[in-house]
Each structure stands twice: as structure tokens, then as C-alpha cells.
Amino acid sequence: MNISEWTANRLKVLCKEKNITINKLATLSGITQSTLNSIIKGESKNPRLSTIKKICIGLNISINDFFDESFDELDID
């Protein structure tokens, strides 16, 4: 699994856990729906850390929570 796939999967899991839609997450995070959709669809190959931070604020979680232990399993080349 590459970083874009991992990020997309992580966002889907977190939205499900928080019971919010991708559209609602975009609003809460202050980022555009199109940006979030490109991450979810894997079109954004390497999302910026600043974008991830905004998403974490919208989800009311820390960056450490976003990059949980499953991040260690990621195949980064």
C-alpha cells in the first residue's frame, strides 16, 4: 500500500468512526471538497502535511492519532 492509498483509507475509516461525510469533513477542515475528493480518490499522490493538519483539526484529533500504528506498515519508497 502506498501513501496515497493509506491516506484515503485512513480518511474513510475516520469519517466512519466520527459518523461524518467527506463533504462535512471538508467544511469542518476548511479545505475544499475537491481537495478532499482528490485525496480520497488517490489522485493526490502526496498530500501536504498542512492539509493533513487541517483535516485533523476538522476531525478533532491529533496528527499522532491520524498517523497511528498502521502507518508503520506503509510501504514508502
C-alpha positions in Angstrom: 0.0 0.0 0.0 1.4 3.4 -0.9 0.9 6.7 1.0 -2.0 7.9 -1.1 -3.9 4.7 -0.7 -3.2 4.6 3.0 -4.3 8.2 3.5 -7.5 7.6 1.5 -8.3 4.5 3.6 -7.5 6.3 6.8 -9.8 9.2 6.0 -12.6 6.8 5.2 -12.2 5.0 8.5 -12.0 8.2 10.5 -15.1 9.6 8.8 -17.0 6.4 9.5 -15.8 6.5 13.2 -16.9 10.1 13.5 -20.1 9.5 11.6 -19.5 12.3 9.2 -19.4 12.6 5.4 -16.5 13.7 3.3 -18.4 16.9 2.5 -18.9 17.6 6.2 -15.2 16.9 6.8 -14.3 19.4 4.1 -16.4 22.1 5.8 -15.0 21.3 9.3 -11.5 21.3 8.0 -11.7 24.5 5.9 -10.5 22.8 2.8 -12.3 22.4 -0.5 -14.4 19.4 -1.3 -12.3 18.9 -4.5 -9.1 18.7 -2.5 -10.6 16.1 -0.2 -12.1 14.2 -3.1 -8.7 14.1 -4.8 -7.1 12.6 -1.7 -10.0 10.0 -1.3 -9.8 9.0 -5.0 -6.0 8.7 -4.8 -5.4 11.4 -7.3 -3.4 13.4 -4.8 -0.3 11.2 -4.6 1.4 13.0 -1.7 -1.0 15.2 0.3 0.7 18.1 2.1 1.2 17.9 5.8 -0.6 21.2 6.2 -3.7 19.7 4.5 -3.5 16.7 6.8 -3.2 19.0 9.8 -6.4 20.9 8.7 -8.2 17.5 8.4 -7.1 16.6 11.9 -8.4 19.8 13.2 -11.7 19.1 11.5 -11.8 15.6 12.9 -10.8 16.9 16.3 -7.8 14.5 16.5 -4.1 15.0 16.8 -1.7 14.3 14.0 -0.4 11.5 16.1 -3.8 9.9 16.1 -4.1 10.3 12.3 -0.7 8.5 11.8 -1.5 5.6 14.1 0.5 2.4 14.4 -0.9 1.2 11.0 1.3 3.9 9.3 4.3 1.8 10.2 3.1 -0.9 7.8 3.2 1.5 4.9 5.5 0.7 2.0 7.3 4.0 1.4 9.8 4.2 -1.4 
